Amino acid sequence: MDITIVQALLIGLWTALSYGGMLLGIYTNRALFLAFGVGVILGDIPTALTVGAISELAFMGFGVGAGGTVPPNPIGPGIIGTLLAITSTNVTPETALSLSIPFAVAIQFLQTFVYTLASGTPTMANNALKERNFTKYKLSINVTITLFIITGFLIGFIGAYSMDLLSSLVDLVPEALLTGLNVAGGMLPAIGFAMILSVMIDKKLIPFAILGYVLAAFFELPVMGIALLAAVFAIKAYNEYSEKKHLVTAEGEDVYDEEDWI
């Protein structure tokens, strides 16, 4: 599939708005959201959503910066990975996720560089307020988001416009290596989910984690079914906790004063 200059510009604008929106706290810089926009622009929403969903599972864990580490950027799979999956016939969503990880790491380095460029803006804004120069103040506080928008546009536009070259390079990759990348891409969501569990898991929750695995692996229950069943357990536990919390002993102490683990 060939990407036109208009589509490349639209993808650049989509990336710019999503990347800049991250600073507003509206979570637009998520793989699923980014991939959906690319799918709409290129006219292949199912493939885009598949890449976005797989990437979200992986980035559930990658998004946790353990020990001060900086995780890869979701623009990698959300934009570059989706472009690869849609434009290359021999690239599956799993393979696209694997191929996009180096881009995700590089984009995160670029983001750190942008933050470094804008590191002096708080001082500039404070000085502008002291001078009562409100025009300079407004410019200072908007420098960071402006740099993010410009950077996002360049990433999206260059990525889309050079996709023919990237697709040609992918075609040169041996079939055996693509198969390996496909397997690795299928494992990344499991690794990401395992990273989340390693942080959140508690001995009280282990039975529920095992139950969820059994329902998915052996009974092949859909994710929505497992989620609804989990909601039943959560509501039941919450109701029991609420009832016990209001029971008072003869001495006036709570019968149940453990921390709510829901």
Backbone as numpy.savetxt, mean C-alpha at the origin, in Angstrom:
# Nx Ny Nz CAx CAy CAz Cx Cy Cz
0.31 -4.07 -25.69 -0.53 -2.88 -25.69 0.34 -1.63 -25.69
0.06 -0.71 -26.59 0.79 0.55 -26.67 0.08 1.63 -25.86
0.87 2.44 -25.17 0.33 3.53 -24.37 0.52 4.84 -25.13
-0.57 5.57 -25.34 -0.49 6.83 -26.06 0.04 7.93 -25.15
0.42 9.04 -25.77 0.95 10.17 -25.01 -0.12 10.74 -24.08
-1.38 10.71 -24.52 -2.47 11.21 -23.67 -2.63 10.32 -22.45
-2.59 9.00 -22.65 -2.68 8.08 -21.52 -1.50 8.25 -20.56
-0.31 8.47 -21.12 0.87 8.68 -20.27 0.71 9.94 -19.43
0.17 11.01 -20.05 -0.07 12.25 -19.29 -1.10 12.03 -18.20
-2.17 11.29 -18.51 -3.21 11.03 -17.52 -2.67 10.19 -16.36
-1.84 9.21 -16.68 -1.24 8.39 -15.62 -0.31 9.24 -14.77
0.43 10.17 -15.42 1.28 11.08 -14.66 0.47 11.95 -13.72
-0.65 12.48 -14.19 -1.51 13.31 -13.35 -2.12 12.49 -12.21
-2.54 11.27 -12.53 -3.11 10.38 -11.49 -2.09 10.09 -10.39
-0.87 9.79 -10.82 0.20 9.52 -9.85 0.51 10.76 -9.02
0.51 11.92 -9.67 0.81 13.17 -8.96 -0.24 13.46 -7.89
-1.51 13.34 -8.25 -2.58 13.60 -7.29 -2.57 12.59 -6.14
-2.32 11.33 -6.47 -2.30 10.29 -5.44 -1.10 10.47 -4.52
0.05 10.78 -5.09 1.27 10.94 -4.30 1.18 12.18 -3.42
0.66 13.27 -3.97 0.50 14.48 -3.17 -0.57 14.32 -2.10
-1.62 13.55 -2.41 -2.68 13.34 -1.43 -2.22 12.60 -0.19
-1.12 11.86 -0.31 -0.58 11.15 0.85 -0.26 12.11 1.98
0.21 13.32 1.65 0.56 14.31 2.67 -0.67 14.89 3.35
-1.84 14.70 2.73 -3.09 15.20 3.32 -3.73 14.16 4.22
-3.12 12.98 4.32 -3.64 11.93 5.19 -4.87 11.23 4.66
-5.05 11.18 3.33 -6.25 10.55 2.77 -5.93 9.21 2.11
-4.73 8.70 2.33 -4.34 7.34 1.91 -4.53 7.08 0.42
-4.24 8.07 -0.40 -4.32 7.86 -1.85 -3.08 7.14 -2.38
-2.01 7.14 -1.61 -0.78 6.48 -2.05 -0.79 5.01 -1.62
-1.85 4.31 -2.01 -1.97 2.88 -1.74 -1.98 2.14 -3.07
-1.43 0.93 -3.06 -1.27 0.18 -4.31 -2.61 -0.06 -5.01
-3.63 -0.42 -4.24 -4.94 -0.71 -4.85 -5.54 0.54 -5.47
-5.43 1.67 -4.80 -5.98 2.93 -5.31 -5.23 3.36 -6.57
-3.91 3.30 -6.52 -3.09 3.67 -7.66 -3.38 2.77 -8.86
-3.46 1.45 -8.60 -3.69 0.49 -9.68 -5.05 0.70 -10.33
-6.05 1.03 -9.53 -7.39 1.24 -10.08 -7.40 2.38 -11.09
-6.73 3.48 -10.77 -6.66 4.60 -11.71 -5.98 4.23 -13.01
-4.89 3.46 -12.92 -4.20 3.01 -14.13 -5.12 2.11 -14.95
-5.86 1.24 -14.27 -6.78 0.35 -14.98 -7.87 1.11 -15.71
-8.39 2.16 -15.09 -9.42 2.98 -15.74 -8.85 3.67 -16.97
-7.65 4.23 -16.85 -7.04 4.97 -17.97 -6.71 4.04 -19.13
-6.21 2.84 -18.82 -5.81 1.90 -19.87 -6.92 0.94 -20.28
-8.06 1.00 -19.60 -9.21 0.18 -19.98 -9.10 -1.28 -19.59
-8.39 -1.59 -18.52 -8.27 -2.98 -18.05 -8.35 -2.98 -16.53
-9.54 -2.74 -16.02 -9.73 -2.64 -14.58 -9.52 -3.98 -13.87
-10.00 -5.13 -14.42 -9.79 -6.41 -13.70 -8.33 -6.73 -13.43
-7.47 -6.56 -14.44 -6.04 -6.83 -14.23 -5.45 -5.85 -13.21
-5.84 -4.59 -13.32 -5.32 -3.58 -12.40 -5.72 -3.89 -10.96
-6.97 -4.26 -10.74 -7.43 -4.57 -9.38 -6.76 -5.82 -8.84
-6.47 -6.78 -9.72 -5.76 -7.99 -9.28 -4.36 -7.64 -8.79
-3.66 -6.84 -9.57 -2.31 -6.41 -9.15 -2.39 -5.60 -7.86
-3.35 -4.70 -7.77 -3.49 -3.87 -6.58 -3.81 -4.69 -5.34
-4.70 -5.69 -5.48 -5.07 -6.50 -4.33 -3.90 -7.35 -3.85
-3.17 -7.97 -4.78 -2.00 -8.77 -4.39 -0.95 -7.88 -3.74
-0.76 -6.70 -4.29 0.24 -5.79 -3.73 -0.15 -5.31 -2.34
-1.44 -5.06 -2.12 -1.89 -4.62 -0.81 -1.61 -5.68 0.26
-1.82 -6.95 -0.09 -1.54 -8.02 0.87 -0.06 -8.02 1.24
0.80 -7.86 0.23 2.25 -7.83 0.50 2.64 -6.60 1.30
2.06 -5.44 0.95 2.47 -4.20 1.58 1.80 -3.98 2.93
0.90 -4.88 3.33 0.39 -4.83 4.70 1.54 -4.99 5.69
2.49 -5.85 5.32 3.65 -6.06 6.17 4.79 -5.12 5.81
4.99 -4.88 4.50 6.09 -4.01 4.08 5.87 -2.58 4.55
4.61 -2.20 4.79 4.33 -0.84 5.22 4.69 -0.56 6.66
5.08 -1.60 7.39 5.49 -1.43 8.78 7.00 -1.27 8.83
7.47 -0.08 9.12 8.91 0.18 9.17 9.49 -0.28 10.50
9.85 -1.55 10.60 10.36 -2.09 11.85 11.74 -1.53 12.15
11.92 -1.08 13.40 13.22 -0.60 13.82 13.69 0.64 13.10
12.77 1.46 12.62 13.15 2.69 11.94 13.49 2.51 10.47
13.34 1.29 9.94 13.62 1.07 8.53 12.53 1.70 7.67
12.89 2.05 6.44 11.94 2.67 5.52 11.44 1.62 4.54
10.13 1.35 4.51 9.60 0.31 3.63 9.56 0.76 2.17
9.44 -0.17 1.22 9.29 0.20 -0.19 8.04 1.04 -0.41
8.03 1.79 -1.51 6.92 2.68 -1.79 5.86 1.97 -2.62
4.56 2.10 -2.27 3.50 1.42 -3.01 3.35 1.86 -4.46
3.96 2.99 -4.85 3.89 3.42 -6.25 4.54 2.37 -7.15
5.54 1.65 -6.62 6.20 0.62 -7.42 5.21 -0.38 -8.01
4.51 -1.14 -7.16 3.52 -2.07 -7.71 2.26 -1.38 -8.20
1.85 -0.29 -7.54 0.60 0.36 -7.91 0.62 0.95 -9.30
1.74 1.54 -9.71 1.84 2.16 -11.03 2.67 1.29 -11.98
3.94 1.07 -11.63 4.83 0.33 -12.53 4.38 -1.12 -12.68
4.06 -1.76 -11.56 3.61 -3.15 -11.63 2.34 -3.31 -12.44
1.39 -2.42 -12.25 0.13 -2.48 -13.01 0.37 -2.24 -14.49
1.24 -1.30 -14.82 1.57 -1.05 -16.22 2.19 -2.28 -16.86
3.09 -2.94 -16.14 3.73 -4.15 -16.68 2.70 -5.25 -16.90
1.80 -5.44 -15.95 0.81 -6.52 -16.06 -0.16 -6.28 -17.22
-0.50 -5.02 -17.47 -1.48 -4.72 -18.53 -0.83 -4.72 -19.91
0.37 -4.19 -20.01 1.00 -4.02 -21.33 1.78 -5.24 -21.79
2.21 -6.10 -20.89 3.02 -7.28 -21.26 2.17 -8.53 -21.17
2.12 -9.27 -22.25 1.27 -10.45 -22.29 1.82 -11.60 -21.45
3.13 -11.66 -21.25 3.73 -12.77 -20.50 4.01 -12.43 -19.05
3.44 -11.34 -18.55 3.65 -10.92 -17.17 2.34 -11.08 -16.41
2.33 -11.98 -15.43 1.16 -12.16 -14.58 1.18 -11.11 -13.45
0.05 -10.93 -12.76 0.06 -9.99 -11.62 1.10 -10.34 -10.57
1.32 -11.63 -10.32 2.34 -12.04 -9.34 3.74 -11.66 -9.82
4.00 -11.90 -11.11 5.30 -11.54 -11.67 5.49 -10.02 -11.66
4.41 -9.29 -11.95 4.49 -7.83 -11.94 4.84 -7.31 -10.56
4.31 -7.95 -9.52 4.64 -7.54 -8.16 6.13 -7.73 -7.88
6.67 -8.88 -8.30 8.11 -9.14 -8.09 8.97 -8.14 -8.86
8.61 -7.88 -10.11 9.39 -6.98 -10.94 9.32 -5.53 -10.45
8.26 -5.19 -9.76 8.08 -3.80 -9.33 8.76 -3.48 -8.00
9.19 -4.48 -7.26 9.80 -4.23 -5.95 11.06 -3.36 -6.07
11.99 -3.61 -7.04 13.14 -2.69 -7.16 12.72 -1.24 -7.42
11.66 -1.04 -8.21 11.16 0.32 -8.45 10.60 0.91 -7.15
9.92 0.07 -6.36 9.36 0.55 -5.09 10.46 1.02 -4.15
11.57 0.29 -4.11 12.70 0.68 -3.26 13.32 1.98 -3.77
13.51 2.07 -5.10 14.12 3.27 -5.68 13.24 4.51 -5.46
11.93 4.35 -5.57 11.02 5.48 -5.37 11.05 5.94 -3.92
11.24 5.00 -3.00 11.33 5.39 -1.59 12.59 6.21 -1.33
13.69 5.85 -1.98 14.91 6.67 -1.89 14.65 8.06 -2.46
13.91 8.12 -3.57 13.56 9.41 -4.17 12.70 10.23 -3.23
11.78 9.57 -2.53 10.93 10.28 -1.57 11.75 10.86 -0.43
12.73 10.09 0.05 13.61 10.60 1.10 14.38 11.82 0.61
14.79 11.80 -0.66 15.50 12.94 -1.23 14.59 14.18 -1.29
13.31 13.97 -1.63 12.37 15.09 -1.69 12.17 15.69 -0.30
12.03 14.81 0.70 11.90 15.31 2.07 13.14 16.11 2.48
14.30 15.66 2.03 15.55 16.37 2.36 15.56 17.76 1.73
15.11 17.84 0.48 15.05 19.15 -0.19 14.13 20.12 0.55
13.05 19.58 1.12 12.06 20.43 1.77 12.30 20.57 3.27
13.44 20.10 3.75 13.68 20.11 5.20 13.78 21.51 5.79
14.13 22.47 4.98 14.28 23.84 5.50 13.01 24.66 5.47
11.92 24.12 4.97 10.69 24.90 4.84 10.06 25.29 6.18
10.11 24.46 7.24 9.55 24.93 8.53 10.24 26.19 9.04
11.56 26.25 8.91 12.29 27.45 9.34 11.90 28.65 8.49
11.77 28.41 7.17 11.35 29.50 6.29 9.96 30.01 6.67
9.06 29.08 7.00 7.70 29.48 7.36 7.68 30.27 8.67
8.48 29.83 9.65 8.55 30.56 10.92 9.11 31.97 10.73
10.15 32.08 9.93 10.73 33.40 9.67 9.75 34.30 8.94
8.98 33.71 8.03 7.99 34.50 7.29 6.90 35.02 8.22
6.51 34.20 9.19 5.50 34.64 10.15 6.03 35.78 11.02
7.30 35.65 11.43 7.90 36.71 12.23 7.98 38.01 11.45
8.20 37.91 10.14 8.28 39.09 9.29 6.91 39.55 8.83
5.87 38.78 9.19 4.49 39.05 8.74 4.39 39.06 7.21
5.21 38.23 6.61 5.17 38.07 5.15 4.33 36.83 4.86
3.03 37.01 4.74 2.12 35.87 4.61 2.20 35.21 3.24
2.58 35.95 2.24 2.76 35.33 0.92 3.91 34.34 0.94
5.01 34.75 1.54 6.16 33.85 1.68 5.81 32.66 2.56
4.99 32.90 3.58 4.58 31.82 4.48 3.76 30.78 3.72
2.80 31.21 2.92 1.98 30.28 2.15 2.82 29.48 1.17
3.77 30.14 0.54 4.66 29.44 -0.39 5.51 28.40 0.35
5.99 28.74 1.53 6.86 27.85 2.29 6.14 26.58 2.72
4.90 26.73 3.20 4.20 25.56 3.72 3.69 24.65 2.60
3.70 25.14 1.37 3.23 24.32 0.24 4.37 23.76 -0.61
5.62 24.02 -0.20 6.75 23.53 -0.98 6.77 22.01 -1.04
6.58 21.35 0.10 6.68 19.89 0.16 5.64 19.21 -0.72
4.39 19.62 -0.59 3.35 18.97 -1.38 3.53 19.28 -2.87
4.04 20.46 -3.19 4.31 20.78 -4.59 5.40 19.88 -5.16
6.46 19.67 -4.38 7.53 18.76 -4.82 7.02 17.34 -4.99
6.13 16.91 -4.10 5.55 15.56 -4.22 4.71 15.44 -5.48
3.93 16.46 -5.78 3.09 16.42 -6.99 3.96 16.37 -8.24
5.00 17.19 -8.28 5.89 17.19 -9.45 6.60 15.84 -9.58
7.10 15.32 -8.47 7.79 14.02 -8.49 6.84 12.91 -8.92
5.62 12.92 -8.38 4.64 11.90 -8.76 4.31 11.94 -10.24
4.16 13.15 -10.78 3.86 13.26 -12.21 5.01 12.69 -13.05
6.23 13.02 -12.68 7.38 12.52 -13.45 7.47 11.00 -13.38
7.23 10.43 -12.20 7.28 8.98 -12.06 6.23 8.32 -12.94
4.98 8.82 -12.85 3.89 8.22 -13.62 4.06 8.39 -15.12
4.43 9.61 -15.53 4.55 9.89 -16.96 5.73 9.12 -17.57
6.90 9.20 -16.94 8.08 8.51 -17.48 7.87 7.00 -17.46
7.26 6.49 -16.38 7.00 5.06 -16.31 6.07 4.59 -17.42
5.00 5.35 -17.67 4.06 4.96 -18.72 4.64 5.15 -20.12
5.36 6.26 -20.31 5.89 6.57 -21.63 7.01 5.62 -22.04
7.76 5.09 -21.06 8.86 4.18 -21.36 8.47 2.72 -21.20
7.17 2.45 -21.11 6.73 1.08 -20.88 7.05 0.16 -22.05
7.11 0.69 -23.26 7.49 -0.13 -24.41 8.90 -0.69 -24.23
9.80 0.16 -23.75 11.17 -0.29 -23.50 11.21 -1.33 -22.39
10.48 -1.07 -21.30 10.46 -2.03 -20.19 9.85 -3.36 -20.61
8.80 -3.29 -21.41 8.17 -4.53 -21.89 9.12 -5.31 -22.79
9.89 -4.60 -23.60 10.88 -5.27 -24.45 11.96 -5.94 -23.61
12.37 -5.28 -22.54 13.37 -5.88 -21.66 12.80 -7.10 -20.94
11.53 -7.04 -20.56 10.90 -8.18 -19.90 10.81 -9.36 -20.86
10.57 -9.08 -22.15 10.49 -10.16 -23.14 11.82 -10.89 -23.29
12.92 -10.22 -22.94 14.23 -10.86 -23.03 14.54 -11.77 -21.84
13.73 -11.67 -20.79 13.96 -12.48 -19.59 13.60 -13.94 -19.90
14.45 -14.89 -19.54 14.15 -16.30 -19.79 12.85 -16.74 -19.13
12.18 -17.70 -19.75 10.90 -18.18 -19.24 11.04 -18.77 -17.84
12.15 -19.46 -17.60 12.36 -20.07 -16.28 12.44 -19.01 -15.19
13.11 -17.88 -15.50 13.23 -16.81 -14.51 11.88 -16.15 -14.27
11.09 -15.97 -15.32 9.75 -15.40 -15.14 8.89 -16.31 -14.28
9.05 -17.62 -14.47 8.31 -18.57 -13.64 8.71 -18.44 -12.17
10.01 -18.29 -11.95 10.49 -18.09 -10.57 9.97 -16.81 -9.97
9.94 -15.73 -10.77 9.41 -14.46 -10.28 7.92 -14.57 -9.99
7.22 -15.37 -10.78 5.80 -15.58 -10.56 5.56 -16.28 -9.22
6.40 -17.29 -8.94 6.29 -18.01 -7.66 6.63 -17.07 -6.50
7.70 -16.29 -6.68 8.11 -15.35 -5.63 7.02 -14.30 -5.38
6.40 -13.83 -6.47 5.33 -12.85 -6.32 4.14 -13.41 -5.58
3.88 -14.71 -5.79 2.79 -15.34 -5.05 3.09 -15.50 -3.58
4.38 -15.57 -3.23 4.77 -15.72 -1.83 4.81 -14.39 -1.09
5.03 -13.29 -1.81 5.17 -11.99 -1.16 3.95 -11.59 -0.32
2.70 -11.81 -0.81 1.55 -11.49 0.06 1.56 -12.28 1.35
1.95 -13.56 1.27 2.01 -14.37 2.49 3.07 -13.84 3.44
4.21 -13.40 2.89 5.27 -12.84 3.73 4.80 -11.54 4.39
4.14 -10.69 3.61 3.62 -9.45 4.17 2.61 -9.69 5.28
1.72 -10.66 5.06 0.72 -10.97 6.09 1.39 -11.56 7.32
2.43 -12.38 7.11 3.15 -12.96 8.24 3.86 -11.88 9.06
4.38 -10.85 8.37 5.03 -9.74 9.08 4.03 -9.00 9.97
2.80 -8.84 9.47 1.77 -8.19 10.28 1.42 -9.05 11.49
1.28 -10.37 11.27 0.95 -11.26 12.37 2.04 -11.28 13.44
3.30 -11.19 13.00 4.39 -11.20 13.97 4.33 -10.02 14.92
3.69 -8.92 14.47 3.56 -7.73 15.31 2.27 -7.78 16.13
1.18 -8.25 15.51 -0.13 -8.15 16.13 -0.55 -9.39 16.90
0.02 -10.55 16.59 -0.49 -11.79 17.13 -0.33 -11.83 18.65
-1.31 -12.40 19.31 -1.32 -12.57 20.76 -1.78 -13.99 21.04
-1.36 -14.55 22.17 -1.71 -15.95 22.45 -3.23 -16.15 22.48
-3.99 -15.09 22.82 -5.44 -15.20 22.81 -6.00 -15.31 21.40
-5.24 -14.79 20.42 -5.74 -14.73 19.05 -5.25 -15.89 18.18
-4.29 -16.66 18.68 -3.74 -17.77 17.88 -4.82 -18.75 17.43
-5.77 -19.16 18.30 -6.82 -20.08 17.82 -7.61 -19.52 16.64
-7.87 -18.21 16.65 -8.63 -17.61 15.55 -7.80 -17.60 14.26
-6.50 -17.36 14.38 -5.62 -17.39 13.21 -5.59 -18.79 12.61
-5.51 -19.81 13.45 -5.51 -21.20 12.96 -6.85 -21.53 12.33
-7.94 -21.09 12.96 -9.27 -21.34 12.41 -9.42 -20.71 11.03
-8.94 -19.48 10.88 -9.01 -18.82 9.58 -8.23 -19.57 8.52
-7.05 -20.08 8.89 -6.26 -20.86 7.94 -6.98 -22.14 7.54
-7.58 -22.82 8.50 -8.29 -24.07 8.21 -9.47 -23.81 7.29
-10.22 -22.75 7.56 -11.38 -22.43 6.72 -10.97 -22.11 5.29
-9.84 -21.41 5.12 -9.39 -21.03 3.78 -8.73 -22.20 3.06
-7.87 -22.95 3.74 -7.07 -23.98 3.08 -7.84 -25.27 2.86
-8.64 -25.68 3.82 -9.29 -27.00 3.74 -10.76 -26.92 3.35
-11.46 -25.87 3.79 -12.87 -25.73 3.46 -13.10 -24.77 2.29
-12.03 -24.10 1.84 -12.08 -23.19 0.69 -13.19 -22.15 0.84
-13.34 -21.64 2.06 -14.33 -20.60 2.32 -13.81 -19.27 1.78
-14.63 -18.50 1.07 -14.17 -17.21 0.54 -13.76 -16.25 1.65
-12.97 -15.25 1.27 -12.49 -14.28 2.25 -13.64 -13.57 2.94
-14.69 -13.22 2.19 -15.83 -12.54 2.79 -16.52 -13.41 3.82
-16.62 -14.72 3.53 -17.21 -15.63 4.50 -16.40 -15.71 5.78
-15.07 -15.77 5.64 -14.20 -15.80 6.82 -14.32 -14.51 7.61
-14.40 -13.38 6.90 -14.53 -12.09 7.57 -15.84 -12.00 8.35
-16.93 -12.49 7.77 -18.22 -12.46 8.47 -18.20 -13.37 9.69
-17.58 -14.54 9.55 -17.45 -15.44 10.70 -16.61 -14.81 11.80
-15.53 -14.13 11.41 -14.71 -13.43 12.39 -15.50 -12.32 13.08
-16.39 -11.66 12.33 -17.22 -10.61 12.93 -18.15 -11.19 13.99
-18.64 -12.41 13.76 -19.50 -13.06 14.75 -18.75 -13.26 16.06
-17.51 -13.78 15.98 -16.70 -13.98 17.19 -16.40 -12.65 17.87
-16.09 -11.63 17.07 -15.74 -10.33 17.63 -16.93 -9.70 18.36
-18.11 -9.76 17.75 -19.31 -9.19 18.37 -19.67 -9.95 19.65
-19.55 -11.27 19.61 -19.85 -12.09 20.78 -18.90 -11.75 21.93
-17.60 -11.64 21.63 -16.62 -11.32 22.67 -16.86 -9.91 23.22
-17.20 -8.98 22.34 -17.45 -7.61 22.78 -18.67 -7.54 23.71
-19.74 -8.26 23.34 -20.94 -8.25 24.18 -20.67 -8.87 25.55
-19.90 -9.96 25.55 -19.57 -10.59 26.83 -18.73 -9.65 27.69
-17.80 -8.98 27.08 -16.96 -8.04 27.83 -17.78 -6.89 28.39
-18.71 -6.37 27.58 -19.54 -5.25 28.03 -20.41 -5.65 29.21
-20.95 -6.88 29.18 -21.78 -7.33 30.29 -20.96 -7.51 31.56
-19.79 -8.13 31.43 -18.96 -8.39 32.61 -18.39 -7.10 33.18
-18.17 -6.13 32.33 -17.57 -4.88 32.78 -18.49 -4.14 33.75
-19.80 -4.33 33.56 -20.75 -3.59 34.39 -21.19 -4.37 35.63
-20.71 -5.59 35.75 -21.02 -6.35 36.96 -20.11 -5.90 38.08
-20.68 -5.63 39.21 -19.91 -5.15 40.35 -20.08 -6.13 41.51
-18.99 -6.46 42.14 -19.04 -7.36 43.29 -19.59 -6.64 44.51
-19.75 -7.38 45.55 -20.29 -6.78 46.78 -19.35 -5.73 47.34
-18.02 -5.88 47.06 -17.05 -4.90 47.54 -16.97 -3.67 46.64
-17.71 -3.72 45.52 -17.71 -2.57 44.62 -16.61 -2.60 43.57
-15.94 -3.76 43.37 -14.88 -3.88 42.38 -15.41 -4.60 41.16
-14.83 -4.29 40.01 -15.24 -4.95 38.77 -14.83 -6.41 38.81
-15.73 -7.28 38.35 -15.41 -8.69 38.24 -14.42 -8.92 37.12
-14.57 -8.16 36.05 -13.74 -8.38 34.85 -13.05 -7.08 34.51
-11.79 -6.98 34.78 -11.09 -5.73 34.51 -9.83 -5.95 33.68
-9.84 -7.04 32.87 -8.73 -7.24 31.95 -8.84 -6.26 30.80
-7.73 -6.03 30.16 -7.70 -5.11 29.02 -8.49 -5.68 27.86
-9.27 -4.85 27.21 -10.04 -5.29 26.04 -9.07 -5.59 24.89
-9.09 -6.84 24.40 -8.17 -7.23 23.34 -8.77 -7.18 21.96
-10.01 -6.71 21.86 -10.65 -6.65 20.54 -9.99 -5.52 19.75
